[in-house]
Amino acid sequence: MDRLPPEYDATPGGDALEAAIEKRLVDIDSGRYRTNVASVLRKFAAWSRDQHGIASPEDIDDDLCRQYARELARADDRDNISPETARRYFAYVRSFLTWAVYEGLIPTNPAKTNHAEGPLPTDETETDQQYWTIRDREAICATATARVDEAGESGDLDRTAAYRDQALVFLLAYSGARSAELVAVSDDEERNGLRWRHVNLEAGTMQVFGKNRTRESAPILDDAIHPLRRWKRLRDPGEDEAVFPRLDNAAKPMDPTPSITTQSARNILADLCEWADYEFEEPLKPHGARRGLGREIYRESPQLAQDVLRHKSIETTHEGYAQEAAKRTRDEANDIISGEETN
């Protein structure tokens, strides 16, 4: 596990916040994951108490969460914690507060606001090399669907968010699109999120603002169509509304309709991975969906993978899947040699 800021004690204490954390840890099945979460949450509790006098979950607000995000951003520079690790630590706290909502300890999650997340370090380039496997894709989609089913009896905001998140997960999983083409990118006014006018569910296509900053046609595979239709039917949106809007407490898109951000997309996946009945080696990341889908298609047809991923040249596709290209070359060479030997 990455090194944590050293100045706060991870030993559990006796106040209401730390008691809630210990109760939450009991509910986590995975031992390794529980160990990682325990250290972060206990240090969060100590920091909340020592720096802000907070000793109960009900006293946590989005200002405190924003201060914690700022503390993690400072730790990024001070203690050599990567932006990804800082975001993961914040996600642990945010997920704990989601659990506290389900337990009736607090009414809403104060960490699930753009105000709270604002100071977090970002890495819009997503340089990680994660690839979703077929099992990863099926598991996260099943989890997003299960969250919709569970939220059926919940309040409007939880239900609406569950439908939105399901549509986002399926579109990431079954389109090959980059998260920055579907949702907003901080500090980039042109990347303000996919709008419904850009989506043609009948044709199974969408017009995304591509990497080269021009509109590009991208496919929506069949598995993503139904969740998107259901989400659109629930919202009855205008053509200019963001496909994945931020939601206010009335479960309506704010006006004008800002999209969730790439950071929010990462947070949604991290929350679903923790909530899931499935074990993931690490929280799934948006760009891993594109890489994993591309690799699966590349194994059957490099040209089709190029088209789905919208690479300008087949060389780019080959470079992105160099290991798969080598395997394909080996298999084709073996077929030739084997054929010669049988003649």
FENKA-V221825 format. One record per helix or strand of 3 or more residues. SS is the DSSP state (helix for helix, strand for strand). FROM is the first residue (numbers start at 1). LEN is the number of residues. If there is no record, write none. Layout:
SS;FROM;LEN + SS;FROM;LEN
//
This chain:
helix;16;11 + helix;31;22 + helix;57;3 + helix;62;17 + helix;83;20 + helix;114;4 + helix;134;20 + helix;156;18 + helix;179;4 + helix;196;3 + strand;205;5 + strand;215;5 + helix;222;14 + helix;262;14 + helix;286;15 + helix;302;8 + helix;314;7 + helix;322;21
//
